[in-house]
Amino acid sequence: MGWGKQTKSLILTLCLLVCVLAHDNLSARSPIPRDSQQMIIGIARDWNDSHVKIYRFEHDSQGWVQVSEPWPGRLGSAGLAWGRGLHPSNLPGLQKREGDKRAPAGVFTLGGAYGDISSRELIRSPALPYHQVTPACLWIEDPASPYYNTYQRARDPNALTPWEKKQQMKQNDPAHEIKLLINHNTRSPIIPGAGSSIFFHIWRRGGAVAAAGCTVFSRENMLELIAWVDPQKNPVYVLLPASEYRSRQRAWALPQIPGI
């Protein structure tokens, strides 16, 4: 005996409900904020690779749309290790540590821009905080300090202590003309020794050398990124080896990237 129209309709409704619940469950597990409309994605070949491809996506009514061709970039000379960001903190594998020459992998929000006084004109978004770097500007990389991995200002930039000089942000350095903070290990509680001072900035020698743990690429691409990023769109940075991206793409609701 065949099923009636009401039974078929009920089954169809239940199937649709299961699909909706499954989608919501996947979204709930994703570390990507629901209101994020900009995503920067870095893909390395494996955990020990210092080379990276940078992709940019915007979210619209159709979903995530790629907005440019990928850029070449460099990471820490030792590759990657799990950082501290929006993603779960208990993922198996190497964990980012101070001085390990690895870039933090995972999902991260972005902070403000830092640079020379001439860099201010490059900031297109009024909502993007900009800090002009002066001799008083410090970024604390000493794990023993209660101000570890925070931006601070010296009381007297004309009489810096030896410790303050070690924490002093770089000036008159082309690689640090303009940079953008990646919020690794910046949320409370900040873990001493888990890595500090992670930025997007300009690479050295045209990318011939790796970074210490930041994500770096050409000056042209850095200026394009600074002009594009809009804090009102809640941008995030996703940095992963290719295998991790493939395995987490669906559960984390990440864009599909051809060839990855």
Buried (B, 14 or more C-beta within 10 A) or exposed (E): EEEEEEEEEEEEEEEEEEEEEEEEEEEEEBBBEEEBBBBBBBBBBEBEBBBBBBBBBBBEEEEBEBEEEBBBBBBBBBBBBBBBBBBEEEEEEBBBBBEBBBBBBBBBBBBBBBBBEEBEEBBEBEEBEBBEBBBBBBBBBBBEBEEBBBBBEBEEBEEBEEEBEEBBBBEEEEBBBBBBBBBBBBEEEBBBBBBBBBBBBBBBEEBEEBBBBBBBBBBEBBBBBBEBBBBEBBBBBBBBBBEBBBEBBEEBBBBEBEEB
